[in-house]
Amino acid sequence: MTAHARSALFACLALLLPPLGICAQAARTDEGAARCQALATVDFTQIQDAPTQVAEVDVVAARADDPAYCRVRGYAWPQVGFELRLPLDHWNGKFFEAGCGGACGDTGWMLRVPGMPHCTSGDGAFAIDYVSYLEDWVERNHAPEKLLGAHVDRHYLEQQADVDGKPTDPWTAALALHFPLNRVPVTFTRPVFPFPTLAKYKGTGDPNDAANFRPAAPPRENAEVVQSPR
């Protein structure tokens, strides 16, 4: 997600809690709390370059010298977590952003390959060259934005044998695949994005080609809160 898209997103969220006018303090706070809770129902998944999901919204009560505020937590594509603290009243129109320079959560990824059971095989795009991606990440500091998965024909896997020449099962044969898959019958390819981002067909082009899929936020009813590793 670009800095421009991130700033636009945060500004959009902040503007949903505008100054509430001149009225009693309690009334302003109550109205601000209502606006805060309403953020949970706003759809931010169509933001260009930054499909966004609001995962948690709650009102934090005032204490000591800290006023009450609206806390919004969520994530933007590919897996940029954020937390916003928006004033319930008396907002001065200023916005302060702080982060970790993109280093938060760099210790790991979570990936889900649709249709793949345990480790490999299945109906999904299970054949992924994980080693090459890891080498590029570790040795050249180039973290991938997505992985490319392929579905290898099951009949081909059933015909393969182990190192001793004995017949083997498709699961074991899938683990033994060598990359690149130049001589292997590939049925289709799909991009695999960091969880919870999904691959969605663009609507044109060959649906068996990964190039015709884009990242998309998951449906709200299937959203989960994921804590970035520390």
PyMOL commands that set and color helices and strands:
alter all, ss='L'
color gray80, all
select helices_A, chain A and resi 3-15+25-41+130-140+154-158+170-175+210-212+220-222
alter helices_A, ss='H'
color red, helices_A
select strands_A, chain A and resi 52-60+69-76+80-87+147-152+186-192+198-201+213-216
alter strands_A, ss='S'
color yellow, strands_A
deselect
rebuild
show_as cartoon
